[in-house]
Amino acid sequence: MKKWNIILALLLLTLHSCSREFQDEASRATNENIDDLSSIIVPDGHDLRPVNLQNASIILSDESIADMVKIRVYKVEGETNKLLLEGAVEKHHAFNTQFLIPNHTETVLIEADLATNTRQYYISPDQLENFILTDDIVEESEEAGRAFPSDDPPSWNCDDYSEFNGNDGGNYKITGNATQGINVNSNTKIYICSGGSWTPSYLNDNSSKLTIYVGQGGTLNLSGTINSKIYNEGTFNGVNANIAADLDNWGLTSITGNLSVSDHVQNFGGTINITGSFNNNEHFKNEGGSVVIGGHVTLSDKFDNKEDSELIVAGNFTINSGKFKNYCKTTISGTLINNDELECKNASYTLVTGAFMNNSNKEVKVKEGSIFKCASIISSGNIKGDNAYSIIETGALTFNGGKKFKGELDICSNSYTSSMGDNDVINTCSTFISSNSCSPGYNNMVDNDGDGCEGGLDVDDDNPDIATYNYPQGQGLYFTSVYEDLYPCQGDYDFNDLVNNYSYKEGLNNGDNHDGQNTYITTIEFNYKFPALGGGYNNSFVLRVIDGDNDAVLTLDASDSYESSHITRLHDNNNGTTLFVFANLKSIYVDNPDAIINSRQIDYANIPVISGTVTKLNGAYDEFLLRDGVSGQEIHHLYNAIHINYPALNLPSMYNDDSNFSQCDDLSTGSNLFVNANGFPWALNDLPIDWPWPKENTTILEAYPNFDDFVTSNPNLDWYSDANGNRNNSKLIFN
């Protein structure tokens, strides 16, 4: 009975004379064509696209060393990574976008060029919603077993102690201007409270049994050798001082004259100013603070200039023994002389006005995206980069004993020769290093095009309208749209009347305020293939763009198969869009406008590509079909949530013939347009593969048996790929 119902329906449609194709092909219907879509009811909100619209918010951690980093996002399919986006993320501004993720994609990859390395994150698509990029820095535990005090200042209450009277052996406070001296023979603690100061007339503490706490607003004045432990949150003034016990500084330490250190000193975010020279005989840690030295520096032990720290030296800097490690910013106005160990890491910045003389045969390390600048280099040891390229900018170069540059280094020097470096070393002076709180960066000081994105991070340094590239289908990949051209009549639903393979590259700006926020598409590069034109009509394809200023321009690449003269530009004043109409597509293959192209069999195996660019968009774009190329006879896709902010793209153009609505099988209502009574459309889009289409007069259910379940019950079903019996290959055309 069902067979006779279908034949009757075909005869009625023939009487409607909706299409030459149907007149030509109805008589060819066989008993194979027994399935139709009359029983499929599309649930509300199901748009039939086998992709998920995935919101993404990618954030650069506040702890990141770099202020802005370049990122790339890929979809991972088997062993292949396909680029979806390349752009930059700025600290304090989340990068927000949307991705079309095929419903079978389980993994995406984010690559971020962080300050110290390029880090990869393999995540599920839903984790893109609020993803934080963090530097991955693993510190070696050189100090294992050695106890350093906490980096938090001690807490205490002055009300708990009696006023200091010059005695030892107890806990005392100072609230006024005290000058009492003290001989310390037993454990003693003195707390200098806010508003208090102590300038002892004498201080004898040869056994280091005195601990002095200088609170905020308190002041301590000492000179000479200091054997007492000092915890300073206020102001510590010294004159020609020798620190012979621990000093932990959170406040201001000012040394007039020279400073020698023979016990641990840690500067926790405070400031240490030394007007003279500095001699270090014990481990010194600058932990997020500032150290300014007016004279020379001589190291006989370790000195760590840690994260968020700055070291400024007005004279020469000599490492006699021990190790100097710069994690942040060091400026030396004289000569840097290394006789032991030197390491610059963590995207640090080292500026030496004079020469760098490396007398040690130990390996000097400049790594993790660091910048090292000096006037010249004479080295008796190898200089090595690692874990991201670092820059060494210098003048004359001399290596002794066959030593050389090794590893990931870019040597910016006219004196460099290939014999001075191994295979990893380059001599381009072009490596990009992001700016950060410690370093001004390299090759990113100028925003060439004024779009707010630094050079080196901007994907197009010469175009103020492009800061990010998005590849909705994946770079080099095509998605597919298919159309039925009998609209508003139902037809055979073989979806081969116009098959469009498309690939886009979207250029996005950096937002109206050049801050990476509220970005939108300004340019698209497109690649189109039309592998099947199965309808008897000579249909036209329309690319529509948001263009409120009416200045969008389409430029077609040179092609032997299609002429730009076939493209007509129309402007829709009512909706602020511009329509680029690709007419006479069959001319790609044949002069006969009534020809049936590649829907019975493959008659044309060579599928030309039509490529071009549209500039001066104002946000978004879409595509639709013009039946037989007739203006007003539009066939659109279903509502697309990606265009929620561009309602004109979820509506027909001002040229559309609205009399088609509710005619024949159309039952368009409200925003649910171009659908039949069951909510089924005349177009399917965003099929995430180069899709084999049904043969002439073969319904999509015959060709893809699982399509029914996808529509009615399982919107995440992979119904289209060559897996799990999804395809009836005998009913399909493979290009």
Secondary structure as the mmCIF struct_conf table of DSSP 4:
data_model
#
loop_
_struct_conf.conf_type_id
_struct_conf.id
_struct_conf.beg_label_comp_id
_struct_conf.beg_label_asym_id
_struct_conf.beg_label_seq_id
_struct_conf.end_label_comp_id
_struct_conf.end_label_asym_id
_struct_conf.end_label_seq_id
HELX_RH_AL_P HELX_RH_AL_P1 LYS A 2 HIS A 16
TURN_TY1_P TURN_TY1_P1 SER A 17 SER A 17
HELX_RH_AL_P HELX_RH_AL_P2 ARG A 20 GLU A 25
HELX_RH_3T_P HELX_RH_3T_P1 ALA A 26 ARG A 28
TURN_TY1_P TURN_TY1_P2 ASN A 31 GLU A 32
BEND BEND1 LEU A 37 LEU A 37
TURN_TY1_P TURN_TY1_P3 SER A 38 SER A 39
HELX_LH_PP_P HELX_LH_PP_P1 VAL A 42 PRO A 43
TURN_TY1_P TURN_TY1_P4 ASP A 44 GLY A 45
BEND BEND2 PRO A 50 PRO A 50
STRN STRN1 VAL A 51 LEU A 60
TURN_TY1_P TURN_TY1_P5 ASP A 62 GLU A 63
BEND BEND3 ILE A 65 ILE A 65
STRN STRN2 ALA A 66 ALA A 66
BEND BEND4 ASP A 67 ASP A 67
STRN STRN3 MET A 68 GLU A 77
TURN_TY1_P TURN_TY1_P6 GLY A 78 GLU A 79
STRN STRN4 THR A 80 GLU A 90
TURN_TY1_P TURN_TY1_P7 LYS A 91 HIS A 92
STRN STRN5 HIS A 93 HIS A 93
STRN STRN6 PHE A 95 PRO A 102
TURN_TY1_P TURN_TY1_P8 ASN A 103 HIS A 104
STRN STRN7 THR A 107 ASP A 113
BEND BEND5 ALA A 115 THR A 116
STRN STRN8 THR A 118 ILE A 123
HELX_RH_3T_P HELX_RH_3T_P2 PRO A 125 ASN A 130
STRN STRN9 PHE A 131 LEU A 133
TURN_TY1_P TURN_TY1_P9 GLU A 142 GLY A 145
BEND BEND6 ASP A 151 ASP A 152
HELX_LH_PP_P HELX_LH_PP_P2 PRO A 153 PRO A 154
HELX_RH_3T_P HELX_RH_3T_P3 CYS A 158 ASP A 160
BEND BEND7 TYR A 161 TYR A 161
STRN STRN10 SER A 162 GLU A 163
HELX_LH_PP_P HELX_LH_PP_P3 PHE A 164 PHE A 164
BEND BEND8 GLY A 166 GLY A 166
BEND BEND9 GLY A 169 GLY A 170
STRN STRN11 ASN A 171 ILE A 174
BEND BEND10 GLY A 176 GLY A 176
STRN STRN12 ASN A 177 ALA A 178
STRN STRN13 ILE A 182 ASN A 183
BEND BEND11 SER A 186 SER A 186
STRN STRN14 THR A 188 ILE A 192
TURN_TY1_P TURN_TY1_P10 SER A 194 GLY A 195
STRN STRN15 SER A 197 TRP A 198
BEND BEND12 SER A 201 SER A 201
STRN STRN16 LEU A 203 ASN A 204
TURN_TY1_P TURN_TY1_P11 ASN A 206 SER A 207
STRN STRN17 LEU A 210 VAL A 214
TURN_TY1_P TURN_TY1_P12 GLN A 216 GLY A 217
STRN STRN18 THR A 219 ILE A 226
BEND BEND13 SER A 228 SER A 228
STRN STRN19 LYS A 229 ASN A 232
BEND BEND14 GLU A 233 GLY A 234
STRN STRN20 THR A 235 ILE A 243
BEND BEND15 ALA A 245 ALA A 245
STRN STRN21 LEU A 247 ASN A 249
BEND BEND16 TRP A 250 GLY A 251
STRN STRN22 LEU A 252 VAL A 261
BEND BEND17 ASP A 263 ASP A 263
STRN STRN23 VAL A 265 PHE A 268
BEND BEND18 GLY A 269 GLY A 269
STRN STRN24 THR A 271 ILE A 274
BEND BEND19 THR A 275 GLY A 276
STRN STRN25 PHE A 278 ASN A 280
BEND BEND20 GLU A 282 GLU A 282
STRN STRN26 PHE A 284 GLU A 287
BEND BEND21 GLY A 288 GLY A 289
STRN STRN27 SER A 290 ILE A 293
BEND BEND22 GLY A 294 GLY A 295
STRN STRN28 VAL A 297 LEU A 299
BEND BEND23 SER A 300 ASP A 301
STRN STRN29 PHE A 303 ASN A 305
TURN_TY1_P TURN_TY1_P13 GLU A 307 ASP A 308
STRN STRN30 GLU A 310 VAL A 313
BEND BEND24 ALA A 314 GLY A 315
STRN STRN31 PHE A 317 ILE A 319
BEND BEND25 SER A 321 GLY A 322
STRN STRN32 LYS A 323 ASN A 326
BEND BEND26 TYR A 327 CYS A 328
STRN STRN33 LYS A 329 ILE A 332
BEND BEND27 SER A 333 GLY A 334
STRN STRN34 LEU A 336 ASN A 338
BEND BEND28 ASN A 339 ASP A 340
STRN STRN35 GLU A 341 CYS A 344
TURN_TY1_P TURN_TY1_P14 ASN A 346 ALA A 347
STRN STRN36 TYR A 349 VAL A 352
BEND BEND29 THR A 353 GLY A 354
STRN STRN37 PHE A 356 ASN A 358
BEND BEND30 ASN A 361 LYS A 362
HELX_LH_PP_P HELX_LH_PP_P4 GLU A 363 GLU A 363
STRN STRN38 VAL A 364 VAL A 366
BEND BEND31 GLU A 368 GLY A 369
STRN STRN39 ILE A 371 LYS A 373
BEND BEND32 ALA A 375 ALA A 375
STRN STRN40 SER A 376 SER A 379
BEND BEND33 SER A 380 GLY A 381
STRN STRN41 ILE A 383 GLU A 393
BEND BEND34 GLY A 395 GLY A 395
STRN STRN42 ALA A 396 PHE A 399
BEND BEND35 ASN A 400 ASN A 400
TURN_TY1_P TURN_TY1_P15 GLY A 401 GLY A 402
STRN STRN43 PHE A 405 CYS A 412
TURN_TY1_P TURN_TY1_P16 ASN A 414 SER A 415
HELX_RH_3T_P HELX_RH_3T_P4 SER A 418 MET A 420
STRN STRN44 GLY A 421 GLY A 421
TURN_TY1_P TURN_TY1_P17 ASN A 423 ASP A 424
STRN STRN45 ILE A 426 ILE A 426
BEND BEND36 CYS A 429 CYS A 429
STRN STRN46 ILE A 433 ILE A 433
STRN STRN47 ASN A 436 ASN A 436
BEND BEND37 SER A 437 CYS A 438
STRN STRN48 TYR A 442 TYR A 442
BEND BEND38 ASN A 443 ASN A 443
BEND BEND39 MET A 445 MET A 445
TURN_TY1_P TURN_TY1_P18 ASN A 448 ASP A 449
BEND BEND40 GLY A 450 CYS A 453
TURN_TY1_P TURN_TY1_P19 GLY A 455 LEU A 457
BEND BEND41 ASP A 458 VAL A 459
TURN_TY1_P TURN_TY1_P20 ASP A 461 ASP A 462
TURN_TY1_P TURN_TY1_P21 PRO A 464 ASP A 465
BEND BEND42 ALA A 467 ALA A 467
STRN STRN49 THR A 468 ASN A 470
TURN_TY1_P TURN_TY1_P22 PRO A 472 GLN A 473
TURN_TY1_P TURN_TY1_P23 GLN A 475 GLY A 476
STRN STRN50 PHE A 479 TYR A 483
BEND BEND43 LEU A 486 LEU A 486
TURN_TY1_P TURN_TY1_P24 TYR A 487 PRO A 488
BEND BEND44 CYS A 489 CYS A 489
BEND BEND45 ASP A 497 ASP A 497
STRN STRN51 LEU A 498 LEU A 508
BEND BEND46 ASN A 510 ASN A 510
TURN_TY1_P TURN_TY1_P25 GLY A 511 HIS A 514
BEND BEND47 ASP A 515 ASN A 518
STRN STRN52 ILE A 521 ALA A 532
STRN STRN53 LEU A 533 LEU A 533
BEND BEND48 GLY A 535 TYR A 537
STRN STRN54 SER A 540 ILE A 546
TURN_TY1_P TURN_TY1_P26 GLY A 548 ASP A 549
BEND BEND49 ASN A 550 ASN A 550
STRN STRN55 VAL A 553 LEU A 556
HELX_LH_PP_P HELX_LH_PP_P5 ASP A 557 ALA A 558
BEND BEND50 ASP A 560 SER A 561
HELX_RH_3T_P HELX_RH_3T_P5 SER A 564 HIS A 566
STRN STRN56 ILE A 567 ASP A 572
TURN_TY1_P TURN_TY1_P27 ASN A 573 GLY A 576
STRN STRN57 THR A 577 PHE A 582
HELX_RH_3T_P HELX_RH_3T_P6 LEU A 585 ILE A 588
TURN_TY1_P TURN_TY1_P28 TYR A 589 TYR A 589
BEND BEND51 ASP A 591 ASP A 591
TURN_TY1_P TURN_TY1_P29 PRO A 593 ASP A 594
STRN STRN58 ILE A 597 ILE A 597
BEND BEND52 ASN A 598 GLN A 601
BEND BEND53 ASP A 603 ASP A 603
STRN STRN59 ILE A 610 GLY A 619
STRN STRN60 TYR A 621 LEU A 626
HELX_RH_3T_P HELX_RH_3T_P7 ARG A 627 GLY A 629
TURN_TY1_P TURN_TY1_P30 SER A 631 GLY A 632
STRN STRN61 GLU A 634 ILE A 635
HELX_LH_PP_P HELX_LH_PP_P6 HIS A 637 TYR A 639
HELX_RH_3T_P HELX_RH_3T_P8 ALA A 641 HIS A 643
TURN_TY1_P TURN_TY1_P31 ILE A 644 ASN A 645
HELX_RH_3T_P HELX_RH_3T_P9 PRO A 647 ASN A 650
BEND BEND54 LEU A 651 LEU A 651
TURN_TY1_P TURN_TY1_P32 MET A 654 TYR A 655
HELX_RH_3T_P HELX_RH_3T_P10 ASP A 658 ASN A 660
TURN_TY1_P TURN_TY1_P33 PHE A 661 SER A 662
BEND BEND55 GLN A 663 GLN A 663
TURN_TY1_P TURN_TY1_P34 CYS A 664 ASP A 665
STRN STRN62 THR A 669 THR A 669
TURN_TY1_P TURN_TY1_P35 GLY A 670 SER A 671
STRN STRN63 ASN A 672 ASN A 672
BEND BEND56 PHE A 674 PHE A 674
STRN STRN64 VAL A 675 VAL A 675
TURN_TY1_P TURN_TY1_P36 ALA A 677 ASN A 678
BEND BEND57 GLY A 679 GLY A 679
STRN STRN65 PRO A 681 PRO A 681
BEND BEND58 TRP A 682 TRP A 682
STRN STRN66 ALA A 683 LEU A 687
BEND BEND59 PRO A 688 ILE A 689
HELX_LH_PP_P HELX_LH_PP_P7 TRP A 691 PRO A 692
STRN STRN67 TRP A 693 PRO A 694
HELX_LH_PP_P HELX_LH_PP_P8 LYS A 695 LYS A 695
TURN_TY1_P TURN_TY1_P37 GLU A 696 ASN A 697
HELX_RH_AL_P HELX_RH_AL_P3 ILE A 700 ALA A 703
TURN_TY1_P TURN_TY1_P38 PRO A 705 ASN A 706
HELX_RH_AL_P HELX_RH_AL_P4 PHE A 707 THR A 712
TURN_TY1_P TURN_TY1_P39 SER A 713 SER A 713
TURN_TY1_P TURN_TY1_P40 PRO A 715 ASN A 716
BEND BEND60 TYR A 720 ALA A 723
TURN_TY1_P TURN_TY1_P41 ASN A 724 GLY A 725
HELX_RH_3T_P HELX_RH_3T_P11 ASN A 729 LYS A 731
STRN STRN68 LEU A 732 ILE A 733
#
